[in-house]
Amino acid sequence: MVLRLDEYEIADPSPSFTALRDTNEEIGIRPEDIDILGQSTPLPNKDETLKVYPFIGFIKTPFENIIDEIHFNKDEVQGVFTVTIEEFLYSEKKQWKRLVNTNLTYPVFQASSMVGIEIWGLTAFILDSKLTVPPLTTEIKTFMSGQCY
């Protein structure tokens, strides 16, 4: 879930409260159905006109069980879909595209579960920076294979 600073209301006690409230207002998942697992560093949007406060949240009810109950706000959200963490970890799901008239590139993820769906922009930058898996060391490989003594 992502919280934009321009939506933070003074009446809200914290940015995480606002993120949960916005999630409920925009896609209908109740705050009590989400555990916030962490917050990342706020990031500016490309125009630096607002800050985005990224949160990682866990939906307590399996999404497959509530997908039919999702009634998203069409003024705020174009659609709702799921992507597994594993999909972000495989390099073939990520492409790099060049910004028009620049040498800058940005990540784009292909959501294999939804044909034609791309995750791009600031959301893709946040996901790319948080879900990058470092190379496994020999010690970790040995431990994972059960050969640790």
Long-range contacts (C-beta under 8 A, 24 or more apart in sequence): 1-34, 1-55, 1-57, 2-52, 2-53, 2-54, 2-55, 2-122, 2-123, 2-126, 3-52, 3-53, 3-54, 3-55, 4-50, 4-51, 4-52, 4-53, 5-42, 5-50, 5-51, 5-52, 5-53, 6-50, 8-53, 15-39, 15-53, 15-55, 16-55, 19-53, 19-55, 19-57, 20-57, 23-57, 25-73, 25-76, 26-72, 26-73, 26-76, 26-77, 27-70, 27-72, 27-73, 27-77, 27-80, 28-69, 28-70, 28-71, 28-72, 29-59, 29-66, 29-70, 33-59, 33-60, 33-61, 33-66, 34-58, 34-59, 34-60, 35-60, 40-126, 40-129, 40-130, 43-122, 43-125, 43-126, 45-122, 46-121, 46-122, 52-122, 52-126, 54-126, 54-130, 56-130, 81-111, 81-113, 81-114, 81-117, 82-113, 83-109, 83-111, 83-113, 83-114, 83-119, 84-113, 85-131, 87-111, 87-112, 87-113, 88-127, 88-128, 88-131, 89-131, 89-133, 94-128
